[in-house]
Amino acid sequence: MKLSKLPDRTPVKLSTTLTPNLAARLRDYADLYAETYGTREEVADLVPFMLEAFLDGDADFRRASRAGGAKDPMIGTPRRSLNNQSTEKEPGESSSKSKEPSYRPH
């Protein structure tokens, strides 16, 4: 069969405690998102996309993942991000650590 078995798609709920400063920064980010895109999203809805963009933009993490250092079974295989844009770097693309991820949620 051309289509392989689909991976586990069961959502995992993760709870965490934030510092007041980080909570305020996340609210500010959500406000900027609303100004930029004209759609208000809750911080909790933005965080999974923010985390994925962060992990996808971390060259050291990607390198370790490809070398078998990560526990995610999807890591090291070409995949699409939550916004359906490719997360793999193109050949010859700079891997500068100071470069901000180009991810923009829709």
C-alpha positions in Angstrom: 0.0 0.0 0.0 1.4 3.4 -0.9 0.1 5.1 2.2 1.9 4.1 5.4 0.2 3.5 8.7 -0.8 6.9 10.2 1.1 7.9 13.4 -0.7 8.2 16.7 -2.7 11.5 16.6 -4.1 11.3 20.1 -3.6 14.8 21.7 -1.5 14.9 24.8 -2.5 17.5 27.4 0.4 19.2 29.1 0.1 21.4 32.1 2.8 23.9 33.2 3.2 26.8 35.5 4.5 30.1 34.1 6.2 33.0 35.7 4.0 36.2 35.7 6.5 37.8 33.3 6.3 35.0 30.8 2.5 34.9 31.1 2.3 38.6 30.3 4.7 38.2 27.4 2.5 35.4 25.9 -0.5 37.7 26.3 1.4 40.5 24.5 2.3 38.0 21.7 -1.3 37.0 21.3 -2.2 40.7 21.1 0.4 41.3 18.4 -0.9 38.2 16.6 -4.4 39.7 16.7 -3.2 43.1 15.4 -1.2 41.4 12.6 -3.8 38.9 11.4 -7.1 40.4 12.5 -8.0 37.3 14.4 -7.8 36.9 18.1 -6.5 33.5 19.3 -6.1 32.3 22.8 -2.6 31.9 24.2 -3.2 28.2 24.7 -4.1 27.9 21.0 -0.9 29.7 19.9 1.5 27.9 22.2 1.6 24.5 20.3 2.5 26.3 17.1 5.1 28.5 18.9 6.7 25.5 20.4 6.8 23.6 17.1 8.3 26.7 15.4 10.9 26.9 18.2 11.9 23.2 17.9 11.9 23.3 14.1 14.2 26.4 14.2 16.7 24.8 16.5 19.5 23.5 14.3 21.2 21.6 17.1 18.0 19.8 18.1 17.3 18.9 14.4 20.9 17.6 14.1 20.6 15.5 17.3 17.2 14.2 16.2 18.6 13.0 12.8 21.4 11.3 14.7 18.9 9.4 16.8 19.2 11.5 19.9 15.5 12.4 20.1 12.7 10.2 21.3 10.0 11.4 18.8 9.4 8.7 16.2 8.5 11.4 13.6 11.8 13.2 14.0 14.4 12.5 11.4 11.8 12.0 8.7 10.5 14.7 6.4 7.3 16.0 7.8 5.0 19.0 7.7 4.6 21.6 10.4 1.2 22.4 12.0 0.7 25.0 9.3 1.4 22.6 6.5 4.7 24.3 5.5 7.8 22.3 5.0 10.1 22.2 8.1 13.1 20.8 6.3 15.9 23.2 5.2 16.7 23.4 1.5 20.2 22.3 0.4 22.5 25.3 0.7 20.2 27.2 3.0 22.0 28.9 5.8 21.9 27.3 9.2 22.8 30.4 11.2 21.7 30.0 14.8 20.8 33.7 15.1 18.3 33.5 12.3 14.7 33.7 13.5 12.3 30.9 12.4 10.3 31.9 9.3 7.2 30.3 10.7 4.1 32.5 10.6 0.8 31.0 11.9 -2.3 31.6 9.7 
